[in-house]
Amino acid sequence: MQQSRVALPRSLPSGRGPAHVDYVTDGPGEVMDAIAFLADVLSDPLNAALFAVSGLVAAVALAAYLRVRPTIEDVVVLRETLAGYTDLVPWMLRLAIGLPLVGAGFQGYLFAPTVAFDPAANPGVRLLFISLGFCTLFGLATRIVSTVGLLAYGWALTVDPAVVLALEYVPVFLALLILGGGRPSADDMLQAVASTEGTYYGRVDPVHHLKEFLDDAAEPYRRYVPTILRVGMGVSFVYLGVVQKLGQPGSALLVVERYDLTAVVPVDPGLWVVGAGVTEAVVGLALIAGAFTRGAAAVSFLLFTVTLFGLPDDPVLAHVALFGIASAVFTMGAGPLSLDERFGRPALGEAPVAPAAD
């Protein structure tokens, strides 16, 4: 895994194009013109035919699903069941970034595993990440911690732009800023004790009234949490597909060669790169548009799983946040400002897309 060890607090450019392939390669691949590479791959008749047939099969499968979906009661039941899990979304999101933040602090990297720092030389940064992680896991002062996390991410981007690899932290922090810790969480537990008349803790706790105020202030924005999460994950997918694979085919080809992926699916290495890049870009665009959102989230979950087990050198912690955000999007669906909301079939008695105030 290629790492750029940064000296803190001095800002240093990364000197390379950031991409998830950096997690499993020892250096940048051959610099190649992306447009010329794409044209060269698809100019091969066999590659062009395989690419076209794959797209046609996907289009036919999608059309068939749209035709038979009104007759599939399973979809309605599934959506009803998932709607009942929305109160657990803050807990999912806290686990999704809490564990990686603790890992980042102990292992010494700024959000993305490729952007390393020396923990011994920067104990304050290490303590910051570990504290953010544990507070997030426990759900303690969740909105304050999320605000600090967003500021820390912005600062890390100025230290090394390669932190953009961990872009998924941003929508999760924003969602937690709106939702709070949810339940189960330390915030919910302490709020219950502090708001009960006659408790000793209620007499000394100076902040539980602030939480009530923040809950009320955030209430109008809760319905947009699914939108924030799916768009955030969609942008990450488009970035990974377009910039990582289609934009930097030399580095992506290194991954295909290193893991002998052509032995798994016997096609041209270039077609491997193009197919993977286009697939990620299409999934990302579907998420951004809110089209077939739960299906796109399920596909993304499958892609993360294949990557995790298919590329054994890929760091596990680099994918925990992505697994968590995909799970949350699959649970809540598209939310407002989406094609699914405008044209989709609602589940019978579907619950609100975001949990009610604590």
C-alpha positions as CSV (number, residue, x, y, z in Angstrom):
1,M,0.0,0.0,0.0
2,Q,1.4,3.4,-1.0
3,Q,1.4,6.0,1.7
4,S,2.3,9.6,1.8
5,R,3.6,10.4,5.3
6,V,2.8,14.0,6.0
7,A,4.6,16.3,8.4
8,L,2.1,18.1,10.6
9,P,1.0,20.8,10.8
10,R,2.8,21.9,7.6
11,S,0.7,21.4,4.5
12,L,2.2,19.2,1.8
13,P,0.7,18.3,-1.6
14,S,0.4,14.6,-2.1
15,G,2.3,14.6,-5.4
16,R,0.0,11.9,-7.0
17,G,-3.5,11.4,-8.2
18,P,-5.5,10.0,-5.2
19,A,-7.4,6.8,-5.7
20,H,-8.5,3.7,-3.8
21,V,-6.0,1.7,-6.0
22,D,-3.3,3.4,-3.9
23,Y,-4.5,1.1,-1.0
24,V,-3.3,-2.0,-2.9
25,T,-0.5,-0.8,-5.1
26,D,3.1,0.1,-4.3
27,G,3.3,3.1,-6.6
28,P,1.6,5.0,-9.4
29,G,1.1,3.2,-12.7
30,E,2.0,4.3,-16.2
31,V,0.7,7.7,-17.0
32,M,-1.8,7.2,-19.8
33,D,-4.1,9.4,-21.8
34,A,-7.6,8.4,-20.5
35,I,-9.5,9.2,-23.7
36,A,-7.0,7.4,-25.8
37,F,-7.1,4.4,-23.5
38,L,-10.8,4.2,-23.6
39,A,-10.9,4.5,-27.4
40,D,-8.2,1.9,-27.7
41,V,-10.0,-0.6,-25.5
42,L,-13.4,-0.2,-27.2
43,S,-11.9,-0.2,-30.7
44,D,-11.3,-3.9,-30.3
45,P,-14.3,-5.7,-31.7
46,L,-14.5,-8.3,-29.0
47,N,-14.2,-5.7,-26.2
48,A,-16.8,-3.5,-27.9
49,A,-19.2,-6.5,-28.3
50,L,-18.8,-7.6,-24.7
51,F,-19.3,-4.1,-23.4
52,A,-22.4,-3.6,-25.5
53,V,-23.9,-6.9,-24.6
54,S,-23.3,-6.3,-20.9
55,G,-25.1,-2.9,-21.1
56,L,-27.9,-4.4,-23.1
57,V,-28.4,-7.2,-20.6
58,A,-28.5,-4.7,-17.7
59,A,-31.0,-2.5,-19.6
60,V,-33.3,-5.5,-20.4
61,A,-33.1,-6.7,-16.8
62,L,-34.0,-3.2,-15.6
63,A,-36.9,-3.0,-18.0
64,A,-38.2,-6.4,-17.0
65,Y,-38.1,-5.4,-13.3
66,L,-40.0,-2.3,-14.0
67,R,-42.7,-4.3,-15.8
68,V,-43.2,-6.9,-13.1
69,R,-42.5,-4.8,-10.0
70,P,-46.2,-3.9,-9.4
71,T,-47.0,-7.5,-9.0
72,I,-44.2,-8.3,-6.5
73,E,-45.6,-7.8,-3.0
74,D,-42.2,-8.8,-1.6
75,V,-40.9,-5.3,-2.5
76,V,-43.7,-3.6,-0.5
77,V,-43.1,-5.8,2.5
78,L,-39.3,-5.3,2.3
79,R,-39.8,-1.5,2.2
80,E,-42.2,-1.5,5.1
81,T,-39.8,-3.5,7.2
82,L,-36.8,-1.3,6.3
83,A,-38.9,1.8,7.1
84,G,-39.3,0.4,10.7
85,Y,-35.5,0.4,11.1
86,T,-35.0,4.2,10.5
87,D,-34.6,5.0,14.2
88,L,-31.4,2.8,14.2
89,V,-29.8,4.8,11.4
90,P,-27.8,7.2,13.7
91,W,-26.4,4.1,15.5
92,M,-25.4,2.6,12.1
93,L,-23.7,5.8,11.1
94,R,-21.9,6.1,14.4
95,L,-20.5,2.6,14.2
96,A,-19.6,3.2,10.6
97,I,-17.2,6.1,11.3
98,G,-16.4,5.6,15.0
99,L,-14.4,2.4,14.4
100,P,-12.3,3.8,11.5
101,L,-11.7,7.1,13.4
102,V,-10.2,5.1,16.4
103,G,-8.2,3.0,13.9
104,A,-6.9,6.2,12.2
105,G,-5.8,7.6,15.5
106,F,-3.9,4.4,16.6
107,Q,-2.4,3.6,13.2
108,G,-1.6,7.2,12.4
109,Y,-3.4,8.4,9.3
110,L,-5.8,11.3,8.4
111,F,-9.1,9.7,7.5
112,A,-7.6,7.9,4.4
113,P,-5.1,5.1,5.1
114,T,-2.8,6.5,2.4
115,V,-2.3,9.8,4.2
116,A,-0.1,8.8,7.2
117,F,1.4,10.8,10.0
118,D,3.7,10.0,12.8
119,P,1.6,9.4,15.9
120,A,4.6,9.8,18.2
121,A,5.5,13.1,16.7
122,N,1.9,14.3,16.6
123,P,0.2,13.1,19.8
124,G,-2.4,15.8,19.7
125,V,-3.6,14.7,16.2
126,R,-3.6,11.1,17.4
127,L,-5.7,12.0,20.5
128,L,-8.1,14.0,18.4
129,F,-8.9,11.1,16.1
130,I,-9.2,8.6,19.0
131,S,-11.4,10.9,21.0
132,L,-13.6,11.6,18.0
133,G,-13.9,7.9,17.4
134,F,-14.8,6.9,20.9
135,C,-17.3,9.7,21.4
136,T,-19.0,8.8,18.1
137,L,-19.2,5.2,19.1
138,F,-20.7,6.0,22.5
139,G,-23.0,8.7,21.0
140,L,-21.6,11.3,23.5
141,A,-22.1,14.9,22.5
142,T,-22.8,13.6,19.0
143,R,-23.6,16.9,17.3
144,I,-20.6,18.7,18.8
145,V,-18.3,15.8,17.8
146,S,-19.7,15.8,14.3
147,T,-19.0,19.5,13.9
148,V,-15.4,19.0,15.1
149,G,-15.1,16.0,12.7
150,L,-16.2,18.1,9.8
151,L,-13.6,20.8,10.7
152,A,-10.9,18.2,11.1
153,Y,-11.7,16.8,7.7
154,G,-11.5,20.3,6.1
155,W,-8.2,20.8,7.9
156,A,-6.9,17.4,6.7
157,L,-7.7,18.3,3.1
158,T,-5.4,21.3,3.4
159,V,-2.6,19.0,4.7
160,D,-3.0,16.5,1.9
161,P,-5.7,16.6,-0.8
162,A,-5.6,12.8,-1.0
163,V,-7.9,12.9,2.0
164,V,-10.6,13.2,-0.6
165,L,-10.4,9.4,-0.8
166,A,-12.3,9.4,2.5
167,L,-15.1,11.7,1.2
168,E,-17.7,9.4,2.7
169,Y,-17.0,10.9,6.2
170,V,-18.6,14.2,5.1
171,P,-22.2,13.1,4.5
172,V,-22.0,10.9,7.6
173,F,-20.9,13.8,9.8
174,L,-23.6,16.0,8.3
175,A,-26.3,13.4,8.9
176,L,-25.2,12.9,12.5
177,L,-25.2,16.7,12.9
178,I,-28.9,16.7,12.0
179,L,-30.0,13.5,13.7
180,G,-27.9,13.6,16.8
181,G,-26.9,10.3,18.5
182,G,-30.2,8.6,18.3
183,R,-30.7,5.5,20.3
184,P,-29.0,3.6,21.8
185,S,-26.5,6.4,22.7
186,A,-25.0,8.2,25.7
187,D,-26.8,11.3,24.6
188,D,-30.2,9.6,24.7
189,M,-29.5,8.0,28.1
190,L,-28.2,11.1,29.7
191,Q,-31.1,13.2,28.3
192,A,-33.6,10.7,29.8
193,V,-32.0,11.0,33.2
194,A,-31.5,14.8,33.1
195,S,-35.0,15.6,31.9
196,T,-36.7,13.6,34.7
197,E,-37.8,15.7,37.6
198,G,-36.0,14.9,40.9
199,T,-32.9,13.3,39.5
200,Y,-29.5,14.3,40.9
201,Y,-28.0,14.4,37.4
202,G,-30.7,16.7,36.2
203,R,-29.7,19.2,38.8
204,V,-26.1,19.4,37.7
205,D,-26.3,18.8,34.0
206,P,-25.9,22.2,32.2
207,V,-26.4,21.0,28.6
208,H,-29.5,18.8,28.3
209,H,-31.7,21.9,27.6
210,L,-29.3,22.7,24.7
211,K,-29.9,19.2,23.3
212,E,-33.6,19.8,23.4
213,F,-33.1,23.1,21.5
214,L,-30.8,21.4,18.9
215,D,-33.4,18.6,18.4
216,D,-36.1,21.1,17.7
217,A,-33.8,23.2,15.4
218,A,-32.8,20.1,13.4
219,E,-36.3,18.7,13.1
220,P,-37.1,20.4,9.7
221,Y,-34.0,19.0,8.1
222,R,-34.3,15.3,9.2
223,R,-36.3,14.4,6.1
224,Y,-33.2,15.4,4.0
225,V,-30.8,12.9,5.7
226,P,-31.4,10.2,3.1
227,T,-30.7,12.7,0.4
228,I,-27.4,13.8,2.0
229,L,-26.3,10.2,2.4
230,R,-27.2,8.9,-1.0
231,V,-25.7,12.0,-2.8
232,G,-22.6,11.8,-0.7
233,M,-22.1,8.1,-1.5
234,G,-23.0,8.7,-5.1
235,V,-20.3,11.4,-5.5
236,S,-17.8,9.1,-3.9
237,F,-18.7,6.4,-6.5
238,V,-18.5,8.7,-9.4
239,Y,-15.1,10.0,-8.2
240,L,-13.8,6.4,-7.8
241,G,-15.1,5.2,-11.1
242,V,-14.3,8.3,-13.3
243,V,-11.1,9.6,-11.6
244,Q,-9.6,6.4,-10.2
245,K,-10.2,3.9,-13.0
246,L,-11.2,5.8,-16.2
247,G,-9.1,8.8,-15.4
248,Q,-6.0,6.9,-14.2
249,P,-6.1,3.6,-16.2
250,G,-2.4,3.0,-15.6
251,S,-2.8,2.6,-11.9
252,A,-6.0,0.5,-12.3
253,L,-4.2,-1.8,-14.7
254,L,-1.7,-2.5,-11.9
255,V,-4.5,-3.8,-9.7
256,V,-5.7,-6.1,-12.5
257,E,-2.2,-7.4,-13.0
258,R,-1.3,-7.8,-9.4
259,Y,-4.4,-9.9,-8.5
260,D,-4.6,-11.7,-11.9
261,L,-8.2,-10.6,-12.3
262,T,-8.3,-11.7,-15.9
263,A,-8.1,-15.3,-14.5
264,V,-11.4,-14.6,-12.6
265,V,-13.1,-13.1,-15.6
266,P,-11.2,-13.9,-18.8
267,V,-11.4,-10.5,-20.6
268,D,-8.9,-8.0,-21.7
269,P,-7.3,-6.1,-18.8
270,G,-8.3,-2.8,-20.3
271,L,-11.9,-4.0,-20.5
272,W,-11.7,-4.9,-16.8
273,V,-10.7,-1.3,-16.0
274,V,-13.4,0.2,-18.3
275,G,-16.1,-2.1,-17.0
276,A,-15.3,-1.4,-13.4
277,G,-15.1,2.3,-13.9
278,V,-18.3,2.5,-15.8
279,T,-20.1,0.3,-13.3
280,E,-19.0,2.5,-10.4
281,A,-19.9,5.7,-12.3
282,V,-23.4,4.4,-13.2
283,V,-24.1,3.3,-9.6
284,G,-22.9,6.7,-8.4
285,L,-25.1,8.6,-10.8
286,A,-28.1,6.4,-9.9
287,L,-27.5,7.3,-6.2
288,I,-27.2,11.0,-6.9
289,A,-30.4,11.0,-9.0
290,G,-32.2,8.8,-6.4
291,A,-33.1,6.3,-9.0
292,F,-33.5,2.7,-7.9
293,T,-31.8,3.8,-4.8
294,R,-32.1,0.7,-2.7
295,G,-31.0,-1.4,-5.6
296,A,-27.9,0.9,-6.2
297,A,-27.1,0.6,-2.5
298,A,-27.3,-3.1,-2.6
299,V,-25.0,-3.2,-5.7
300,S,-22.5,-0.9,-3.9
301,F,-22.6,-3.2,-0.9
302,L,-21.8,-6.1,-3.2
303,L,-18.9,-4.2,-4.8
304,F,-17.4,-3.3,-1.4
305,T,-17.6,-7.0,-0.4
306,V,-16.0,-8.2,-3.6
307,T,-13.2,-5.7,-3.2
308,L,-12.7,-6.5,0.4
309,F,-12.4,-10.2,-0.1
310,G,-11.0,-10.2,-3.6
311,L,-8.1,-7.8,-2.8
312,P,-6.6,-9.1,0.4
313,D,-4.2,-6.2,0.9
314,D,-7.1,-3.6,0.9
315,P,-7.3,-2.2,4.5
316,V,-10.5,-3.2,6.1
317,L,-11.0,0.1,8.0
318,A,-11.0,1.9,4.7
319,H,-14.3,0.3,3.8
320,V,-16.2,0.3,7.1
321,A,-17.6,3.8,6.6
322,L,-18.7,2.8,3.1
323,F,-20.4,-0.3,4.3
324,G,-22.2,1.7,7.0
325,I,-23.4,4.5,4.6
326,A,-24.6,1.9,2.1
327,S,-26.6,0.1,4.9
328,A,-28.2,3.4,5.9
329,V,-29.1,4.3,2.3
330,F,-30.6,0.8,1.8
331,T,-32.6,1.2,5.0
332,M,-34.0,4.7,4.3
333,G,-34.3,4.7,0.5
334,A,-34.0,7.8,-1.6
335,G,-35.7,10.4,0.4
336,P,-36.6,13.9,-1.0
337,L,-35.4,15.3,-4.2
338,S,-35.1,12.0,-6.0
339,L,-36.6,10.2,-9.0
340,D,-37.7,7.4,-6.7
341,E,-39.8,9.8,-4.7
342,R,-41.4,11.3,-7.8
343,F,-42.0,8.1,-9.8
344,G,-41.6,5.2,-7.4
345,R,-44.3,3.2,-5.7
346,P,-44.4,4.0,-1.9
347,A,-44.6,1.1,0.6
348,L,-47.9,0.7,2.3
349,G,-47.9,2.6,5.6
350,E,-44.3,3.6,5.0
351,A,-42.7,5.4,8.1
352,P,-40.9,8.7,7.9
353,V,-37.5,8.5,6.2
354,A,-35.7,9.8,9.3
355,P,-36.1,9.1,12.9
356,A,-38.2,11.5,15.0
357,A,-36.5,13.7,17.5
358,D,-35.1,12.0,20.6
